[in-house]
Amino acid sequence: MHRFCEQNPGCLDMTGKVALVTGSSRGIGRAIAIKLAQAGADVTINYLRNRQKAEETAAAIEAEGARALIVRANVAKEEEVAAMFDEIKQKFGRLDILVSNAASGILKSVMDLNLRYWRWTLDINAGCLIPLSQGAVKLMGDRGGSIIAVSSIGALRAIPNYAVVGASKAALESLVRHMAAELAPQKIRINAISAGIVETDALTHFPTGDELIAESKKRTPIGRLTEPEDVANTVLFLCSDLSEMIIGQTVVVDGGYAIMA
Ligand SMILES: NC(=O)c1ccc[n+]([C@@H]2O[C@H](COP(=O)([O-])OP(=O)(O)OC[C@H]3O[C@@H](n4cnc5c(N)ncnc54)[C@H](OP(=O)(O)O)[C@@H]3O)[C@@H](O)[C@H]2O)c1
């Protein structure tokens, strides 16, 4: 065994821990849920509509030898989030890791937007972090834990038709900083991951999805798109003691895309 691993036994080992990954029936959330199970954690899979896909993720988690719980809940509905935590408490009795990954939103030009679209998108993509974290912190108790929110470059840069989603991600990153400062004394570490373009179902809803993918491939210094696995690896690091001093940050996982002029 390498000396580092001998001196830091179990540094990425999540055995005995319990995670909740919102929106883990598909895409990036699924990869995160499976990665945490591979590291030893039991995982709650949350979804909104796609039960079949949630069951496939659960099967993949159980194949890793971990326990899985599937909960349908709209993360924008406080009462559904509260009921989800009741189920987690009943099944596992604790929580150590919350990954707020589920997202949706209205992709339209600014002239076609309205406040209903705004509220809907902000509630699902940013506001949800409030009831999710409140539920998580109660189940984390005195042990503390790790909360990670998944964001995107649209929080900082203008992308066609992305105005409300981008604004929701900016709000999310700001919430992460405020909540991280408030909860760090309770040993709750909160960070965000800003992912580059990842080819998931989400991209099929973009009016200019193909152009975004082509442009991203061309501009990314490492020469490939971000994979769900890249985001999942960073989640694992941010849940581990190796990242103990990282608090309230947005970690960019994009192969260098965002640094390009
Ligand atoms: N794809 C990208 O290029 C990219 C880039 C940067 C950041 N991100 C971020 O990464 C995260 C995951 O994106 P993705 O591309 O993997 O998305 P995706 O493939 O569209 O999957 C979305 C997931 O969220 C769930 N979901 C949607 N609305 C929900 C709600 N109101 N309550 C609970 N669950 C809900 C879906 O459940 P059902 O299966 O039941 O519908 C599904 O599991 C998002 O935060 C996204 O903004 C994505």
The ligand as a Gaussian input file, in Angstrom:
#p B3LYP/6-31G(d) Opt

LIG

0 1
 N      -25.859000      18.519000     -17.854000
 C      -25.075000      19.570000     -17.789000
 O      -24.458000      19.986000     -18.774000
 C      -24.865000      20.300000     -16.482000
 C      -23.839000      21.238000     -16.398000
 C      -23.626000      21.912000     -15.199000
 C      -24.434000      21.644000     -14.118000
 N      -25.442000      20.741000     -14.233000
 C      -26.265000      20.512000     -13.043000
 O      -26.141000      19.150000     -12.641000
 C      -27.349000      18.743000     -12.005000
 C      -27.863000      17.472000     -12.669000
 O      -28.068000      17.746000     -14.033000
 P      -28.339000      16.583000     -15.101000
 O      -27.839000      17.096000     -16.396000
 O      -27.862000      15.275000     -14.590000
 O      -29.949000      16.596000     -15.119000
 P      -30.988000      15.543000     -15.725000
 O      -30.305000      14.485000     -16.511000
 O      -32.043000      16.370000     -16.370000
 O      -31.596000      14.858000     -14.401000
 C      -32.368000      15.646000     -13.539000
 C      -32.657000      14.850000     -12.277000
 O      -33.350000      15.696000     -11.347000
 C      -34.613000      15.122000     -11.020000
 N      -35.555000      16.212000     -10.794000
 C      -35.937000      17.202000     -11.648000
 N      -36.767000      18.063000     -11.037000
 C      -36.930000      17.599000      -9.769000
 C      -37.672000      18.043000      -8.648000
 N      -38.431000      19.157000      -8.703000
 N      -37.617000      17.318000      -7.509000
 C      -36.855000      16.194000      -7.422000
 N      -36.123000      15.722000      -8.455000
 C      -36.168000      16.418000      -9.610000
 C      -34.944000      14.215000     -12.186000
 O      -35.861000      13.194000     -11.754000
 P      -36.787000      12.361000     -12.818000
 O      -35.867000      11.348000     -13.454000
 O      -37.825000      11.733000     -11.962000
 O      -37.315000      13.342000     -13.802000
 C      -33.557000      13.656000     -12.503000
 O      -33.187000      12.649000     -11.582000
 C      -28.294000      19.940000     -12.085000
 O      -28.210000      20.699000     -10.911000
 C      -27.750000      20.717000     -13.264000
 O      -28.097000      22.088000     -13.227000
 C      -25.673000      20.048000     -15.372000

